[in-house]
Amino acid sequence: MNTQPKTPLSPPQAESNDARPRLESEQILRGNNTVEIEHAGQRYLLRVTRENKLILTK
């Protein structure tokens, strides 16, 4: 029985940055330091830190 060696599957192609929608944080925050986001019945808090970084918490 002569079998061909299996070739490894290629990893799925990552979505290109151009294909993803992009929002500016100002569009989401609208001048606030925190916003609530509802997702799948759960409430999350997106906030800007003193170091101007974003943190998403449940």
Backbone as a printed PyTorch tensor [residue, N CA C, xyz], in Angstrom:
tensor([[[  0.8450,  -1.1740,   0.0000],
         [  0.0000,   0.0000,   0.0000],
         [  0.8880,   1.2330,   0.0000]],

        [[  0.7380,   2.0690,  -1.0170],
         [  1.5620,   3.2630,  -1.1560],
         [  0.7140,   4.4910,  -0.8530]],

        [[  1.0020,   5.1490,   0.2530],
         [  0.2260,   6.3400,   0.6140],
         [  1.1050,   7.5680,   0.5190]],

        [[  0.5140,   8.6210,   0.0960],
         [  1.2250,   9.8960,   0.0080],
         [  1.3450,  10.4950,   1.4030]],

        [[  2.4790,  11.1410,   1.7050],
         [  2.5750,  11.8050,   3.0190],
         [  1.5510,  12.9390,   3.0970]],

        [[  0.9780,  13.0530,   4.2490],
         [ -0.0080,  14.1240,   4.4490],
         [  0.7020,  15.4570,   4.5330]],

        [[  0.1420,  16.4210,   3.8460],
         [  0.7120,  17.7710,   3.9380],
         [  0.0200,  18.4910,   5.0760]],

        [[  0.7630,  19.2190,   5.8700],
         [  0.1270,  19.9390,   6.9910],
         [ -0.8230,  21.0010,   6.4640]],

        [[ -1.8970,  21.1800,   7.1770],
         [ -2.8580,  22.2150,   6.8100],
         [ -2.2690,  23.5880,   7.0690]],

        [[ -2.5450,  24.4870,   6.1790],
         [ -2.0910,  25.8610,   6.3900],
         [ -2.9550,  26.5010,   7.4610]],

        [[ -2.3640,  27.3610,   8.2950],
         [ -3.1900,  28.0580,   9.2820],
         [ -4.1640,  28.9730,   8.5610]],

        [[ -5.3410,  29.1830,   9.1460],
         [ -6.3050,  30.0780,   8.4920],
         [ -5.7090,  31.4650,   8.3260]],

        [[ -6.0260,  32.0720,   7.2220],
         [ -5.5240,  33.4150,   6.9550],
         [ -6.1490,  34.3960,   7.9330]],

        [[ -5.3120,  35.2070,   8.5460],
         [ -5.8060,  36.2370,   9.4560],
         [ -6.5190,  37.3000,   8.6400]],

        [[ -7.5460,  37.8400,   9.2140],
         [ -8.2810,  38.9080,   8.5530],
         [ -7.3580,  40.0990,   8.3910]],

        [[ -7.3490,  40.6750,   7.2220],
         [ -6.4780,  41.8350,   7.0290],
         [ -7.0350,  43.0250,   7.7990]],

        [[ -6.1570,  43.9120,   8.1940],
         [ -6.5760,  45.0960,   8.9440],
         [ -7.5590,  45.9410,   8.1510]],

        [[ -7.4420,  45.9240,   6.8280],
         [ -8.3370,  46.7360,   6.0020],
         [ -9.7590,  46.1930,   5.9820]],

        [[ -9.9350,  44.8970,   6.2350],
         [-11.2570,  44.2820,   6.1700],
         [-12.0630,  44.4940,   7.4420]],

        [[-11.3930,  44.8410,   8.5510],
         [-12.0990,  45.0220,   9.8230],
         [-12.6430,  46.4290,   9.9410]],

        [[-13.8550,  46.5750,  10.4660],
         [-14.3640,  47.9300,  10.7390],
         [-13.4960,  48.5920,  11.8020]],

        [[-13.3120,  49.8820,  11.6870],
         [-12.5030,  50.6140,  12.6680],
         [-13.3090,  51.8090,  13.1790]],

        [[-13.3310,  51.9540,  14.4930],
         [-13.9760,  53.0890,  15.1380],
         [-12.9350,  53.8370,  15.9540]],

        [[-13.0210,  55.1180,  15.9640],
         [-12.1860,  55.9250,  16.8560],
         [-12.8000,  55.8260,  18.2510]],

        [[-11.9630,  55.7980,  19.2740],
         [-12.4760,  55.6950,  20.6410],
         [-13.4130,  56.8570,  20.9680]],

        [[-13.1680,  58.0210,  20.3670],
         [-14.0450,  59.1790,  20.6120],
         [-15.4700,  58.9080,  20.1440]],

        [[-15.6180,  58.0850,  19.0950],
         [-16.9550,  57.7410,  18.6080],
         [-17.7070,  56.9070,  19.6390]],

        [[-16.9930,  56.0970,  20.3680],
         [-17.6150,  55.2310,  21.3730],
         [-17.8170,  55.9830,  22.6830]],

        [[-16.8050,  56.7050,  23.1190],
         [-16.8410,  57.3690,  24.4270],
         [-17.6370,  58.6710,  24.4200]],

        [[-17.6670,  59.3720,  23.2890],
         [-18.4140,  60.6360,  23.1500],
         [-18.1200,  61.6250,  24.2710]],

        [[-16.8340,  61.7870,  24.5770],
         [-16.4340,  62.7690,  25.5850],
         [-16.4760,  62.2670,  27.0150]],

        [[-16.9210,  61.0450,  27.2340],
         [-16.9720,  60.4720,  28.5800],
         [-15.7150,  59.6560,  28.8440]],

        [[-15.4450,  59.3930,  30.1280],
         [-14.3280,  58.5190,  30.4940],
         [-14.7530,  57.0610,  30.6090]],

        [[-16.0550,  56.8250,  30.7140],
         [-16.5750,  55.4610,  30.8200],
         [-17.8570,  55.3300,  30.0050]],

        [[-18.0720,  54.1460,  29.4700],
         [-19.3350,  53.8110,  28.8120],
         [-19.6930,  52.3820,  29.1890]],

        [[-20.9830,  52.0990,  29.2340],
         [-21.4550,  50.7420,  29.4590],
         [-21.7470,  50.1180,  28.1020]],

        [[-21.3530,  48.8610,  27.9520],
         [-21.5970,  48.1200,  26.7220],
         [-22.3900,  46.8770,  27.0910]],

        [[-23.5100,  46.6800,  26.4260],
         [-24.3210,  45.4950,  26.6490],
         [-24.0010,  44.5030,  25.5410]],

        [[-23.6590,  43.2740,  25.9440],
         [-23.3240,  42.2210,  24.9830],
         [-23.8380,  40.8870,  25.4960]],

        [[-24.6780,  40.2500,  24.7170],
         [-25.2250,  38.9220,  25.0580],
         [-25.8480,  38.9110,  26.4510]],

        [[-26.5660,  39.9680,  26.7780],
         [-27.2410,  40.0260,  28.0690],
         [-26.3430,  40.3780,  29.2380]],

        [[-25.0880,  40.6360,  28.9800],
         [-24.1330,  41.0040,  30.0310],
         [-23.7470,  42.4640,  29.8660]],

        [[-23.4640,  43.1290,  30.9730],
         [-23.0650,  44.5310,  30.9450],
         [-21.5710,  44.6410,  31.2230]],

        [[-20.8810,  45.3840,  30.3590],
         [-19.4400,  45.6150,  30.4880],
         [-19.1890,  47.1010,  30.6370]],

        [[-18.0790,  47.4370,  31.2480],
         [-17.6960,  48.8280,  31.4310],
         [-16.3810,  49.0720,  30.6820]],

        [[-16.3970,  50.0060,  29.7580],
         [-15.1910,  50.4130,  29.0370],
         [-14.7740,  51.7550,  29.6120]],

        [[-13.5300,  51.8320,  30.1020],
         [-13.0910,  53.0940,  30.6930],
         [-11.6850,  53.4540,  30.2480]],

        [[-11.4080,  54.7550,  30.3240],
         [-10.0890,  55.2890,  29.9980],
         [ -9.3400,  55.4870,  31.3010]],

        [[ -8.1110,  54.9800,  31.3690],
         [ -7.3030,  55.1100,  32.5870],
         [ -6.5950,  56.4630,  32.6080]],

        [[ -5.9490,  56.7510,  33.7350],
         [ -5.1620,  57.9920,  33.8430],
         [ -4.0080,  58.0130,  32.8440]],

        [[ -3.5520,  56.8180,  32.4460],
         [ -2.4570,  56.7080,  31.4640],
         [ -2.9910,  56.7170,  30.0340]],

        [[ -4.3010,  57.0170,  29.8760],
         [ -4.9710,  57.1000,  28.5770],
         [ -5.0140,  55.7490,  27.8490]],

        [[ -5.1790,  54.6760,  28.6180],
         [ -5.3670,  53.3320,  28.0530],
         [ -6.8020,  52.9200,  28.2750]],

        [[ -7.2540,  51.9460,  27.4940],
         [ -8.6200,  51.4560,  27.6220],
         [ -8.6430,  50.1470,  28.4140]],

        [[ -9.6390,  50.0350,  29.2970],
         [ -9.8470,  48.8010,  30.0590],
         [-11.3180,  48.4200,  29.9240]],

        [[-11.5580,  47.1530,  29.5900],
         [-12.9080,  46.6160,  29.5010],
         [-13.0820,  45.6140,  30.6310]],

        [[-14.0730,  45.8660,  31.5140],
         [-14.3240,  44.9650,  32.6430],
         [-15.7860,  44.5360,  32.6290]],

        [[-16.0370,  43.4060,  33.2610],
         [-17.3980,  42.8830,  33.3630],
         [-18.0090,  43.3590,  34.6500]]])
